Amino acid sequence: MCRFVNSKNRAGLSYRLAVNHLADLSDDEFKVIRGLKHSAGYNGGLPFDKAAHNARDVPDHIDWRLYGITREYFYAHIQWFASKERKVKSFWW
């Protein structure tokens, strides 16, 4: 994977490639993440009841502070993901 990324970046194209957290996943692992590969047998999940949920009941605005989601919480998660990305990049370069 790293050879492919480096060779494309050296080609002088109008874009650059980078390795992210999904670069080392196999095709089967991608299928599981995307929901395309189903497990064998019944997993105990219940079917979604569309009659119980009405789209008109959804509010126009949600105050996420009532649920503990603040701007600082949001930015902390962005920084956490960025730190993971730096770790992956430092592993490959």
N, C-alpha and C positions, 0 to 999 in steps of 0.2 A: 504494500500500500504506500509506504513512504517513498519508494523508488518512483512509483507512478506520479505522485504529487510533485516530487522534486523535478522530474523530467518535464511535466507540463509547465511548471513555473519557470524553468530554464528556457522554454520554447519562446518566450517573449510574447505571449498571447495578451489580449486586452483584459484578461481577468487572471486572478491568482487562486490557486486551490490551497486548502489547509486541512489538516487532520482534526476531526472532532471526536466527541465521545462515542460515536457510532462506528468509527472506522474499523475497529477490530471485531465487529460482529459478523458471524457467518450468515448465509442466506436464510437458514432455518431460524436463527435468532431474530433476524429482521421480520420474518413472517409472524413470529409469535408476538413481537412488539406491536406490529401493525394490525394484529387480530386476524391474519389470514390463515394461520395454522391452528387448527382446532385440536383440542386434546381428545383422546379416545374415551368414549363413554360419557355418562352423565356426570357433571361436576357439581350438581346441587343448586345451581342458579335458578331463580324463578323468572318466568317470562314477565316482560314489562307490561303493566296494565295501563293502556292508553286511556281508558275510560276514567281512571282515577285522577288523571292529570289534565288540566285544561290550560291551554296556552293563554287564555284571556285572564287567568288568575295571576300571571307573572307581573310584578310591580314594574313601573317605569323607571324607578330609581331605587338602588339599594345602598344603604349607609353601611359600608363594610367595617367601619369602626365598631359597630355593635357586635361584630363577630371576631374582633381582635385583629383585623387586617388593617394595618396603618401604612403610611408611606414608608416609614422606617422598616417595617416588616418586609414590604415589597422590595425595597432597595437591598436589604440584607440578603434576600434570596438571589437577587441578581448578582451580588458580589460573590456569593457562594458558588453559583454556576460559573462565573468568570474565573474563580480560583481553580475550579476543576478543569476548565479549558486550558489554563496555563500549565497545569500539571501534565495534561495529555500532550500539549505542544512541547514541553520540556522533555518529555519521554521520547518523542520522535525526532527532536532536533538537538 
